[in-house]
Amino acid sequence: MAKKDDSASKNYKVVAENRRARFDYAIQDEIECGIALQGSEVKSLRAGGANIAESYAAVENGELWLVNSYIAPYEQARTWGHEERRRRKLLVHRRELARLWNETQRKGLTLVPLVLYFNHKGIAKLKIAIAKGKKKADKRETEAKRDWQRQKQRLLKDHG
């Protein structure tokens, strides 16, 4: 994946974040992809009504889909609104799609959404991760490392 200018990539508005993903999964790689939305969904996202905590991405029939994500209904678009939990198509290059299919089908990894946000141009993007599920012992190990880092920082702060 090509490296982008850091100043542009940090200037974005986070709409929804999957905070448990890094606890439940060992992240191997991250990919930014576009998301095909209806007008009322974009308006609802700008208002901040979304949840991607229980969702996942899947490659089906040569397309990448975001399954089980929630975008709140937009009140002003009641008549021609959108379905809250519909499957949304994710937009990636064909080469990326082939790689994602390879990772999920052959290696048994999972595609987990991390962050839904508007980039510096105002376009809705979703950052998904290629991840492997952690076992209970791995989660304990991660938590122990985090606690040790926290304790180490306290010790350095007190004696420094």
VENFENCOR-V410326 format. One record per residue. N is the residue number from 1. PHI is phi in radians with two decimals (999 if undefined). OMEGA is omega in degrees with one decimal (none if undefined). BURIAL is # if it has 16 or more other ideal C-beta (glycine too) atoms within 10 Angstrom, else .. Layout:
BEGIN
N&PHI&OMEGA&BURIAL ; N&PHI&OMEGA&BURIAL
END
This chain:
BEGIN
1&999&-177.2&. ; 2&-1.29&177.4&. ; 3&-1.36&-179.5&. ; 4&-1.94&179.0&. ; 5&-1.13&-176.0&. ; 6&-1.12&-176.9&. ; 7&-1.11&180.0&. ; 8&-1.34&-174.9&. ; 9&-1.30&-179.3&. ; 10&-1.57&-176.9&. ; 11&-1.65&179.1&. ; 12&-2.50&-178.4&# ; 13&-1.83&-179.9&. ; 14&-1.31&179.2&. ; 15&-1.73&-179.4&# ; 16&-2.52&-178.1&# ; 17&-2.34&176.8&# ; 18&-1.75&-172.9&# ; 19&-1.32&-179.5&. ; 20&-1.38&-175.0&. ; 21&-1.03&-177.7&# ; 22&-1.24&177.3&. ; 23&-1.44&-175.5&. ; 24&-1.51&-175.1&. ; 25&-2.26&171.2&# ; 26&-1.60&-174.9&. ; 27&-1.33&178.8&. ; 28&-1.83&-179.4&. ; 29&-2.71&178.9&. ; 30&-2.07&179.7&. ; 31&-2.35&175.1&# ; 32&-1.63&178.7&# ; 33&-2.39&175.8&# ; 34&-1.37&-179.3&. ; 35&-2.43&-179.5&# ; 36&-1.43&-175.8&. ; 37&-2.17&171.5&# ; 38&-1.54&-177.9&# ; 39&-1.02&-178.7&. ; 40&-1.17&177.7&# ; 41&-1.21&178.6&# ; 42&-1.11&179.2&# ; 43&-1.06&179.5&# ; 44&-1.14&178.2&# ; 45&-1.12&178.6&# ; 46&-1.09&176.2&. ; 47&-1.36&175.2&. ; 48&1.65&-177.1&. ; 49&-1.77&179.1&# ; 50&-2.64&177.1&# ; 51&-2.57&178.5&# ; 52&-2.07&-175.1&# ; 53&-1.13&-176.9&. ; 54&-1.70&-174.1&. ; 55&-1.66&177.0&# ; 56&-2.63&177.5&# ; 57&-1.93&-179.0&# ; 58&-2.53&175.2&# ; 59&-1.66&-179.2&# ; 60&-2.39&178.0&. ; 61&0.93&177.0&. ; 62&1.30&178.2&. ; 63&-2.34&179.0&. ; 64&-1.79&-176.0&# ; 65&-2.16&171.1&# ; 66&-1.73&-173.5&# ; 67&-1.91&173.3&# ; 68&1.19&173.9&. ; 69&-1.52&-177.2&# ; 70&-1.98&170.8&. ; 71&-2.14&-175.2&# ; 72&-1.04&177.8&. ; 73&-1.16&179.5&. ; 74&-1.56&-170.7&# ; 75&-1.02&-177.7&. ; 76&-1.29&-179.5&. ; 77&-1.97&-178.4&. ; 78&-1.03&-173.2&. ; 79&-1.14&-179.4&. ; 80&-2.02&-179.0&. ; 81&-1.34&-178.3&# ; 82&-2.12&174.7&# ; 83&-1.40&-171.3&. ; 84&-1.14&-174.8&. ; 85&-1.96&-179.8&. ; 86&-1.26&176.7&. ; 87&-1.35&-178.8&. ; 88&-1.97&-178.4&# ; 89&-1.36&176.9&. ; 90&-1.77&-173.5&# ; 91&-1.89&176.7&. ; 92&-2.40&176.1&# ; 93&-1.20&-177.4&. ; 94&-1.03&-179.9&. ; 95&-1.13&177.0&. ; 96&-1.09&-179.3&. ; 97&-1.08&178.8&# ; 98&-1.11&179.1&. ; 99&-1.15&179.6&# ; 100&-1.11&178.6&# ; 101&-1.08&179.4&# ; 102&-1.06&-178.7&. ; 103&-1.11&-175.3&# ; 104&-1.39&-175.5&# ; 105&-1.39&-174.4&. ; 106&-1.52&-174.9&. ; 107&-1.68&175.8&. ; 108&1.26&178.0&. ; 109&-1.59&-176.0&# ; 110&-2.09&174.1&# ; 111&-1.80&-174.7&# ; 112&-2.01&175.4&# ; 113&-1.27&-179.5&# ; 114&-1.80&-174.2&# ; 115&-2.47&171.4&# ; 116&-1.93&-173.7&# ; 117&-2.66&170.6&# ; 118&-1.76&-179.2&# ; 119&-1.35&-175.8&. ; 120&-1.13&176.9&. ; 121&-1.62&180.0&. ; 122&1.49&-179.9&. ; 123&-1.74&-179.6&. ; 124&-1.23&179.3&# ; 125&-2.28&176.7&# ; 126&-2.26&175.8&# ; 127&-1.72&178.2&# ; 128&-1.94&-178.3&# ; 129&-2.14&169.3&# ; 130&-1.50&-170.7&# ; 131&-2.42&175.2&# ; 132&-2.05&-178.7&# ; 133&-1.10&178.8&. ; 134&-1.56&172.7&# ; 135&-1.49&-177.6&. ; 136&-1.05&-179.4&. ; 137&-1.14&178.2&. ; 138&-1.11&178.7&. ; 139&-1.12&179.1&. ; 140&-1.11&-180.0&. ; 141&-1.10&177.8&. ; 142&-1.08&179.9&. ; 143&-1.14&178.5&. ; 144&-1.12&177.2&. ; 145&-1.08&180.0&. ; 146&-1.09&178.4&. ; 147&-1.09&-179.9&. ; 148&-1.13&178.7&. ; 149&-1.08&179.3&. ; 150&-1.11&-179.9&. ; 151&-1.13&179.2&. ; 152&-1.08&178.5&. ; 153&-1.11&177.9&. ; 154&-1.10&-179.3&. ; 155&-1.10&178.7&. ; 156&-1.11&-179.4&. ; 157&-1.19&-179.0&. ; 158&-1.20&-174.7&. ; 159&-1.72&-174.9&. ; 160&-1.60&none&.
END
